[in-house]
Amino acid sequence: MFDFHPQLKQRFAALRTGAEFFSLRYVRESGQHLSVRKNIAEPPSLGRDEGAMLTVRVNGVEAYAATNDLSQAGLQAALEQAEQRARRLKPQALLDLREQAVASDRADYFSPHFDQAFPSLSDCYQLLGDESAAVPQDERLVNWQVSIGLTQVEQIYLNSAGAELRQAQRFIYPALDVTAFDGHDSQTRTLGRENFGQQGGFDVINRCGLIGAGPKIADQALQLLMAPNTPQGPRDLLLMPDQMMLQIHESIGHPLELDRILGDERNYAGTSFVKTSDFGHLQYGSNLLNVTFDPDIPEELASYSHDDDGSPASKQFLIREGLLLRPLGGALSQFRAGLDGVANSRACGWNRPPIDRMANLNIEPGDQPLEQLIQGIEHGVLMRTNRSWSIDDARNKFQFGCEWGQLIENGELKSVVKNPNYRGISAQFWKSLRAVGDASTSQVLGTPNCGKGEPNQVIRVGHASPACVFSNVDVFGGDA
């Protein structure tokens, strides 16, 4: 661990530049994806990537260059390239960053159980094979797959102000999906996949519930196949955590990214219905809505001590009792906008610059257990596990679909329904929040596949949420 650190530190100290400030961010990432499909082991997908980003500040202008040549000469060449770019950009510069503070912290951060070895490839394949074989024999079960993804990242940040930040993290993604088909309709039920990722070791597999899940997930796929379509019309909506994470992600997370609000994403992933003048004034949701940026939950995907610009990370309320307080904006965007943000300047790797990204974006638990949430619904539907999403460029009008639906009548769970969908408008939807589940309904979830930026950056994002109830939502089935 950090075996390259002494050499890297020595080479950084030997770099020569005319810049008033410069930094180096080194990233080494390795990963593997293992899968068994219909009891047949698929070849492992293995990857490794390593390099460094050099950033300079010259006369208040920042520029950067990346390299996978980590020799002294390679690092020096990248630094000189960054400095040349900064000097060329000076006549067109929109910002003078000479007064922007720079990081000087020293710290180490590790994922939980990082010092414990993860099971071998053969042990993982044995586990996956056992779970695949546990899927029942039924001619309607036409496809199933069990998989484990693992990514290990080592990062070192050094700068000329004395900062020295090291992070070693391991991310685990267990998954199981089963598809049922009766000749006319197909339904898929999943566990994990793109909505369950955590930091840690084999404990993540246990928390996901992967072991022993095959028969249950297969049975749910068959139930969906035989279920009626979700009825259309306004109903109360009970969203479970694995759908709440998508709702949070798309209609709170992206709209609150400050660079998007400032216009940086207009030609790629859109803008935001939120304005800089809204912070401290806009009632984003009902008074039950409390949303935090929280890097302190050890197992959550985007927990860390410092972001990729070296800013220290701490828990902050973005929305408290429905009132919008602060954006998801890192140091540069805060400097540009004159707003307090959070430490969420993040890059997907060594050859991308940090930009404003969601990290751990969570809804704080309320005070009602699941039974009480259900009992409070006279005419509604429970939905879980996202399977489709669509939202406009301003992250306002949306339509989301789920895998699993269950009707609620007079405070009781009733029949399963398939193809459950709902739609709404972000600026209004969160105001309909009328009940928030307690900690017993909460889950720590996350996705490795949040895309943003040009060139594109795909990054890990964590979401922890309780179950939540929304009033009078437009619900519809697959035929609507």
C-alpha positions, 0 to 999 in steps of 0.5 A, spaced: 500 500 500 502 506 497 509 503 495 510 508 490 509 514 495 516 515 497 519 515 490 513 520 488 514 525 493 521 525 491 520 526 484 515 531 486 520 535 490 525 535 484 520 538 479 521 545 477 516 550 475 515 558 474 508 557 477 506 560 483 502 554 485 502 547 483 500 540 484 500 532 483 494 527 483 496 520 482 491 515 481 492 507 481 486 503 479 485 496 478 478 492 477 475 485 476 468 483 474 466 476 475 460 473 472 456 466 472 450 466 467 445 460 467 450 456 471 456 457 466 462 461 469 464 467 464 471 469 463 473 474 468 474 482 466 480 485 469 483 492 468 489 496 471 490 504 470 495 508 473 497 515 472 498 522 474 495 529 473 499 535 474 496 542 475 499 549 475 497 556 477 500 562 473 498 569 474 491 567 477 490 562 471 490 554 472 491 549 467 493 542 467 496 536 463 496 528 465 501 523 463 502 515 464 509 516 464 511 517 472 518 518 471 522 524 473 522 526 466 515 524 464 512 528 470 516 534 468 514 534 461 507 534 463 508 540 468 511 544 463 506 543 458 501 545 464 505 551 465 505 553 457 497 552 457 496 557 463 500 562 460 497 561 453 490 562 456 492 568 460 489 573 455 482 569 455 482 568 462 475 569 465 477 568 472 483 570 477 485 565 482 490 568 485 486 569 491 483 562 491 485 558 497 489 552 496 489 546 500 495 544 505 492 538 509 496 532 511 491 525 512 490 518 510 483 515 508 482 507 508 475 504 506 473 499 512 477 492 512 481 495 507 487 491 510 483 484 509 484 480 503 478 479 499 476 472 497 480 469 491 478 469 484 476 461 485 473 462 491 468 468 488 467 463 482 465 458 487 460 463 491 457 465 484 456 458 481 452 456 488 448 462 487 446 461 480 445 453 481 440 455 487 435 459 481 429 454 481 428 450 474 422 453 471 422 453 463 419 460 464 426 462 467 430 464 461 436 468 463 439 469 470 446 472 472 450 472 478 456 477 479 461 481 483 465 487 481 471 489 485 475 496 484 481 498 488 483 505 488 490 508 491 490 516 490 496 520 492 495 528 492 501 533 493 502 540 492 507 546 493 503 548 499 505 542 503 499 538 502 500 530 502 493 526 502 493 519 501 487 515 500 486 507 499 479 505 497 475 498 495 469 498 492 464 492 491 458 491 487 454 484 488 449 483 483 443 478 481 438 478 476 433 473 473 428 474 467 422 470 466 418 470 460 412 466 458 411 467 450 408 474 451 411 478 456 418 478 460 419 481 467 426 482 470 427 482 478 434 484 480 438 485 487 444 489 487 446 491 480 447 498 479 444 500 485 448 497 490 455 498 491 459 499 498 466 500 500 469 495 504 470 487 503 466 481 503 462 484 509 459 488 503 456 481 500 453 479 506 450 486 507 447 486 500 443 479 501 446 476 495 448 469 499 441 465 498 437 470 494 437 466 488 430 462 489 427 469 492 429 473 486 426 468 481 420 467 485 419 475 484 420 475 477 415 469 476 410 473 480 411 479 476 410 475 470 403 473 472 401 480 475 396 485 472 399 491 470 399 497 475 393 501 474 393 508 472 391 515 476 393 519 482 395 515 488 399 516 494 406 513 492 411 509 497 418 509 494 423 504 497 430 506 498 432 502 492 428 507 488 429 513 492 436 513 490 434 514 483 429 520 485 434 523 489 440 522 484 436 525 478 431 530 481 436 533 487 443 531 486 444 533 479 440 540 479 444 542 485 451 541 482 453 548 482 457 548 475 451 546 472 447 551 475 453 556 473 452 553 465 458 549 464 453 543 462 449 546 457 451 543 451 452 536 454 447 534 460 443 540 460 442 545 466 438 546 472 431 549 474 435 551 480 438 558 480 444 561 484 439 566 488 435 560 490 439 558 496 437 560 502 430 562 499 427 556 495 422 551 499 425 545 495 420 540 499 416 539 505 418 540 512 420 533 512 425 533 507 432 533 510 438 532 505 445 532 507 452 531 503 455 526 508 462 523 507 462 520 514 458 513 513 464 509 512 461 503 507 458 508 503 461 509 496 463 516 496 466 517 503 472 520 503 476 525 508 478 530 502 476 531 495 480 531 489 482 538 490 484 537 497 478 540 500 476 537 507 470 534 507 464 534 512 457 533 513 453 539 511 445 540 510 443 542 503 436 542 504 433 542 512 426 542 513 425 543 505 429 549 505 434 549 500 441 552 503 447 550 499 449 547 493 454 541 491 459 546 489 467 545 490 472 550 491 472 553 484 465 553 483 464 556 490 469 562 488 466 563 482 459 564 485 460 566 492 456 561 495 458 556 500 458 549 498 461 542 499 468 538 498 465 535 492 470 536 487 472 529 484 475 526 478 474 519 475 481 518 474 488 521 473 487 523 466 480 527 468 480 534 472 476 534 478 469 537 477 463 538 481 460 531 482 455 528 487 458 524 492 454 521 498 447 525 497 443 522 503 436 523 506 436 523 513 431 518 516 424 520 519 420 517 525 416 512 522 417 504 521 415 501 515 408 498 518 406 505 520 408 508 513 403 503 510 398 504 515 397 511 513 396 510 506 388 509 504 389 508 496 396 507 494 402 503 491 409 501 493 414 501 488 422 498 489 428 498 484 429 502 478 429 500 471 428 506 467 428 513 468 427 520 463 428 527 466 429 533 462 435 537 461 433 542 467 432 536 471 425 538 472 420 534 469 421 526 470 418 519 468 421 513 472 419 506 472 420 500 477 421 493 477 416 491 483 409 494 485 404 492 490 398 496 491 396 499 498 389 499 500 386 502 507 393 501 510 394 494 508 399 491 502 395 488 497 397 484 490 403 485 486 403 489 480 407 489 474 410 495 470 409 500 475 411 507 473 410 514 476 411 521 473 412 528 476 416 535 476 422 536 481 420 543 483 413 540 486 414 533 487 418 534 493 413 538 496 408 532 496 413 528 501 408 527 507 412 521 511 419 519 512 421 512 514 425 511 520 432 508 521 429 501 520 427 503 513 434 506 511 439 503 506 446 505 504 446 504 497 450 507 491 452 507 483 458 506 480 455 509 473 454 516 474 456 520 468 457 527 467 462 532 463 466 533 457 470 528 456 465 524 460 467 522 467 463 516 470 464 516 477 461 513 484 456 516 488 453 514 494 445 515 496 442 513 503 435 513 504 429 511 508 422 509 505 418 515 503 411 517 502 409 522 497 401 524 496 397 524 490 402 522 484 401 520 477 402 513 477 401 508 471 402 502 468 406 499 462 400 500 457 399 508 459 
